[in-house]
Amino acid sequence: MFPENISTEPLFFLFIALSALLVLGYFWGRRKNKRIYVSSLNDLMRVINPTDQTFTNIGGAIGFHAKFKGRKKGFLSNAEITVLLLPRQAWLYFPISLLIRRWDQLFITLNMKNYPPAEGHLIESSYAGFRGPKITNEKKLKKENILWGNAPFILYYANNNTRGHFMNLLQSAQEPGGIKHIALVPHQKKCFVFMIPQEKKVAAHFAPVYEWLPSIMNS
């Protein structure tokens, strides 16, 4: 039996306030995540300019997938995009997610019609040290610490030709923005880009990479 004066108990008011806060947080988080993924996908569409596109929700308010078809005369066969967002709508779990994942995540796989010249990776040093990607051929690649703007990066490259291509990218894009990792994987005809999707900034950060790729295909 509940006490008759439960509505005057401090814990009751605390429960009501917490419930209201969680509800407000749920709707705020969903709106925030929607702005991020809609802005990110629209930015990528403007840069890639696909002939066709499909979109799939893969995780409620936190997961989205898209596939863009490249143009007949371009270097791109198709692009696969996955957006994984922090659970801003779940305020009780959100702090834990920040500790585990740290960022929103935007994975871009560019399937190209021709082979890139040689394998290479450009990885932000802090990302490489925080559960970063495993590079299968790391022992076969040369390694160099460089600065991209003011951010420390690690450059892995199979030969000086690939190194030169990445250095050209760093000259054309003076800051990495949200980019954490760029990978050229010749045997798969792929370029992988991992970046942090910042609202209304994805196009500015991704466009220099996309515009750089045709130049490496002709060398």
N, C-alpha and C positions, 0 to 999 in steps of 0.2 A: 504493500500500500504506500502511495506517495503521500508525504505530509501535506496538510491542507494549505499551508502557506508557502508552497514550493515557488510560487511566482515572485515571492519577495526575497528568496534566497540569493546571495551573491553568485553562487555557482550557476544558477539558472540564467542570470543575466550574462554571465561569461559564456555560457553555452550558446545563447542566442547570438551574441556578438561574434563568436568564432564561426558559427554557422553562416551568418550573413557575410563575413569576410571571405570564407571559402567559396560561397556562391559568386560573390563579386569577382574574386580571383579567377574563378573558372571562366566567366565570360570575358574578362580582360585578357586572360591568357589565350583563349581561342582567337580573339580578334587580333592580338599581336602576332600570333603564329600565322594567321591567314594573310596579314599584311606582308610578312616576310616571304612566304612561299609564293604568293601571287606576284610580288615585286620581282623576286628572283627569276621565276619562270618567264615573266614578260621581258625582263632584261635579256635573258638568254635567247629568247625568240628574236629580239631585235638584232642581236649580234649575229646569230647563226642564219637567220632568215630562211627557215626550212620550207620545203614544199608541202609538207604534211606533218602533223603532230598528234600524238595521243597522250592523254593524261590519266593517271590512276592514283586513287587514294589507297595507300598501303598501311596506314596507321592512325586513322582518326584524325586528330588535330596535330599529329607530330610526324607523319610520314607521307611523302608524295613522290610519284615517279612520272617521268615524261620520256617520250621518245620522239626525236625530230629526224625527219628524212632530209638528207642533203640534196643539193642541187646537181643536176646532170653534169654541168661543166665545172663544178667545184672539186676540191680535194677531199671533201667529206662524204662518206657513204651514209652514215647516220650518227646520231648522238643519243646517248642514254644518260638521263639525269635522275639522280635520287636526292631528295631533300629530307634530312632527318633533323627535326627541331626539338629543342628542350621542352619538357612538359610544363609549360608555363601555366596551363589550366589546372594543374594539380599542385597546389601550393605546398602541401605536406611533403610531397616527394621531390619537388623542384630543387631544394638545397642539396639533396643527395645526388641528384642528376648532375648538378654543377660540379660536384667532386669527382664523379665517375667519368663524365664526358666532356665537361668544361665548356664546349661550344655547340652552337648549331652547326650542322654539317651539310655541305653541298658537294656531291660527288658527280663529276662530269667525265664520261667516257666517250672519247671521239674516235669512232671507227673510220679509218682512212682508206682511200682507194689504193694508195701506194705505200711502200715500206718507208718508214723513217730511216735516216742514214745509219744510226747506231744507237745503242741503248744509252740513256742518260736520265738522271734524276736531280731535281733541284728541290731541296727540302729545308724548311725553316728549322733551325737548330733546336728551338724549344719544343717544336712538334715532334721532331725525331727522338727527343729525349723523353717524351711523354706518350708512351704506348704508340709510338710511330709505326709506320709500315715496315714490314720486313722486305728487304731487297734480296731477291734470290741470288743474283750474281754479284753481290757486294764485293766479294774477295777478288773478282776478276776486273773490277772497275777502279779507275783512279779516283782519288778523293781530294777535295780541296775546300777549305773554309773561305767563304767570301761574304761580302756585304751586298745586300740588295736594298738600296737606299740606306736606312739606318738599321735594318734588321739583319742579324747574322743568319746565313744559310749555309748548307752543305751541298756541294756540287759533286755528283758522281758522274763519270763519263767514261765511255769505252775508248775514245780516241780524241785527238785534238780537234777534229772536225766538229764533233758533237759539242765539245767545250766551246768552240768558237760560236756555234749557234746560240748556246745559252748566254754567252756574254753579249751577243747582239740583242737578245731579248732584254737583258738588264739595262742596256743603253736606251732602248726604245720605251721601256716601262720603268721609270725611275723609282717607283715604289711598288712593293708587292700588294699593298692593300690587304684584302682578305685571303690572298693565296698562301697556302701552306706547303703544297707539294705539286710538282709537275713531273710526270714520268713519260718518257718515250720508250715504247716497247716494240721494237721492230718486228719480231717474229709473230706478233699478234696484230700488226698494223694498227696500233692503238696509241693514243696519247691520253693519259689520265691526268685530271686536274682535281685537286681537293682544295676547297676554299671555305671560308666562313661567310655565309650569306648575310650580308648587311643590306638592310632595306634601302633600295634606290641606288646602290653602289655596285652591284654585281656586274653590270655592263661595263662600267669604267675599269674595273679590275680584270675582267675576263677578256675584253676586246683585244688588248695588246697581245695576249697569248694566241688567240684565234687568228689574228692577222699575221702573226709571226710564223705559223705553221706552214703555209704554202712556200715560204722561202727556204725551209729546210728540206722540202721534198725535191727540190731541183738541184741538189748538190751531191 
